[in-house]
Amino acid sequence: MTDLVFEISAISDNPGRVTVKAKNFSMIIDEPPSLGGTDQGPNPMEYLLASLAGCLNVVGHIVASEMKINIEKLSIEISGNLNPDKLFGKESNDRAGFKSINVVMNISTDADIEKLKKWVEEVEKRCPVTDNLRNPTKVNIEFRKTE
């Protein structure tokens, strides 16, 4: 199968807020006032956690269908701990990103525990966002000076 390409574009509205275009959708990413924003949307780290939830949801349903698991209800709770020192230019032994991300998938189903253990293993293995968070991904950042 050929690679799928996903693209977005973003325009800075102010130092704490950016408007992102993805396909025909517009998203506002904004920091709370304590971080220089106006709190008109989730911040970048919240969007990262939200994208993980979205991916786990899609892959979870795909895998459940393949395994003949009937999902009556699925909710996902995700939290992450981040030390902001590096963000603000302070010395820290912590990384700039999340130290850890904790996911709880609450599933209402008639499947037994053993089948659900296999289900979550397969979901973890196949979720692209989980893969990007767990493994280094080459990120190329360049600039173009405009007039």
C-alpha positions as CSV (number, residue, x, y, z in Angstrom):
1,M,0.0,0.0,0.0
2,T,1.3,3.5,-0.8
3,D,1.9,5.9,2.1
4,L,-0.9,8.2,3.2
5,V,0.1,11.8,3.5
6,F,-1.4,14.1,6.2
7,E,-0.9,17.8,6.0
8,I,-1.8,20.9,8.0
9,S,-1.0,24.6,7.8
10,A,-1.0,27.0,10.6
11,I,-0.9,30.8,11.1
12,S,0.2,32.4,14.3
13,D,-2.6,34.7,15.6
14,N,-0.5,35.9,18.6
15,P,2.4,34.5,20.8
16,G,0.0,32.0,22.5
17,R,-2.5,31.1,19.8
18,V,-2.3,29.5,16.4
19,T,-5.1,28.7,13.9
20,V,-4.6,25.4,12.1
21,K,-6.2,24.3,8.9
22,A,-6.6,20.5,8.3
23,K,-8.5,19.6,5.2
24,N,-11.7,21.7,5.4
25,F,-11.4,22.1,9.2
26,S,-10.1,24.9,11.3
27,M,-8.7,24.4,14.8
28,I,-7.6,26.9,17.4
29,I,-4.6,25.9,19.5
30,D,-4.2,28.3,22.4
31,E,-2.5,28.5,25.8
32,P,-4.1,29.5,29.0
33,P,-3.4,33.1,30.2
34,S,-0.8,31.8,32.6
35,L,1.2,30.7,29.6
36,G,0.6,33.8,27.5
37,G,-2.5,32.7,25.6
38,T,-6.2,33.6,25.7
39,D,-7.6,30.1,26.4
40,Q,-9.7,30.0,23.3
41,G,-8.9,26.4,22.6
42,P,-6.9,23.4,23.9
43,N,-3.2,23.8,24.1
44,P,-0.7,21.8,22.0
45,M,-0.2,19.1,24.6
46,E,-4.0,18.7,25.1
47,Y,-4.3,18.2,21.3
48,L,-1.6,15.6,21.5
49,L,-3.5,13.7,24.1
50,A,-6.7,14.2,22.2
51,S,-5.1,12.8,19.0
52,L,-4.0,9.7,21.0
53,A,-7.6,9.3,22.2
54,G,-9.0,9.6,18.7
55,C,-6.5,7.0,17.3
56,L,-7.1,4.6,20.2
57,N,-10.9,4.9,19.5
58,V,-10.6,4.2,15.8
59,V,-8.1,1.3,16.1
60,G,-10.0,-0.1,19.1
61,H,-13.2,-0.4,17.1
62,I,-11.3,-1.9,14.1
63,V,-9.6,-4.5,16.2
64,A,-12.8,-5.2,18.2
65,S,-14.7,-5.9,14.9
66,E,-11.9,-8.2,13.7
67,M,-11.9,-10.1,17.1
68,K,-15.7,-10.2,17.2
69,I,-15.9,-8.1,20.3
70,N,-19.1,-6.1,20.7
71,I,-18.3,-2.7,22.2
72,E,-21.4,-1.3,23.9
73,K,-19.6,1.8,25.2
74,L,-16.0,3.0,25.1
75,S,-14.6,6.0,27.0
76,I,-10.9,7.0,27.1
77,E,-9.2,9.0,29.9
78,I,-5.7,10.2,29.2
79,S,-3.3,12.3,31.4
80,G,0.3,13.3,31.0
81,N,2.9,14.9,33.4
82,L,5.2,17.5,32.0
83,N,7.8,19.7,33.7
84,P,7.7,23.1,31.9
85,D,11.2,24.1,32.9
86,K,12.8,23.4,29.4
87,L,9.9,25.2,27.7
88,F,10.8,28.3,29.7
89,G,14.6,28.0,29.1
90,K,15.5,26.7,32.5
91,E,18.0,24.0,33.2
92,S,16.3,20.6,33.8
93,N,17.2,16.9,33.6
94,D,13.6,16.3,32.5
95,R,12.8,16.1,28.8
96,A,10.7,18.9,27.3
97,G,7.8,16.6,26.6
98,F,5.6,14.4,28.7
99,K,7.5,12.3,31.3
100,S,4.7,9.7,31.0
101,I,1.2,9.4,29.5
102,N,-1.4,7.3,31.3
103,V,-4.4,5.9,29.4
104,V,-7.5,4.2,30.8
105,M,-9.8,2.6,28.3
106,N,-13.2,2.0,29.9
107,I,-15.0,-0.6,27.8
108,S,-18.5,-2.0,28.3
109,T,-18.6,-5.4,26.5
110,D,-19.5,-9.0,27.1
111,A,-16.0,-10.1,26.1
112,D,-14.0,-11.8,28.9
113,I,-10.8,-10.4,30.5
114,E,-8.4,-12.6,28.5
115,K,-9.9,-11.5,25.2
116,L,-9.8,-7.9,26.2
117,K,-6.1,-8.3,27.1
118,K,-5.4,-9.5,23.6
119,W,-7.6,-6.7,22.2
120,V,-5.6,-3.9,24.0
121,E,-2.3,-5.5,23.0
122,E,-3.3,-5.4,19.4
123,V,-4.7,-1.9,19.7
124,E,-1.3,-0.7,21.2
125,K,0.6,-2.4,18.4
126,R,-1.5,-0.9,15.6
127,C,-2.3,2.6,16.8
128,P,-0.1,5.1,14.7
129,V,-0.2,7.8,17.4
130,T,0.9,5.4,20.1
131,D,3.7,4.3,17.8
132,N,4.8,7.9,17.2
133,L,4.8,8.6,20.9
134,R,6.7,5.5,21.8
135,N,9.3,5.6,19.1
136,P,11.6,8.3,17.7
137,T,10.2,9.9,14.6
138,K,12.5,12.0,12.4
139,V,11.3,15.6,12.5
140,N,12.9,18.0,10.0
141,I,12.4,21.7,10.9
142,E,13.6,24.4,8.5
143,F,12.8,28.0,8.0
144,R,12.1,30.3,5.0
145,K,12.5,34.0,5.4
146,T,9.5,35.8,3.9
147,E,9.1,39.5,3.2
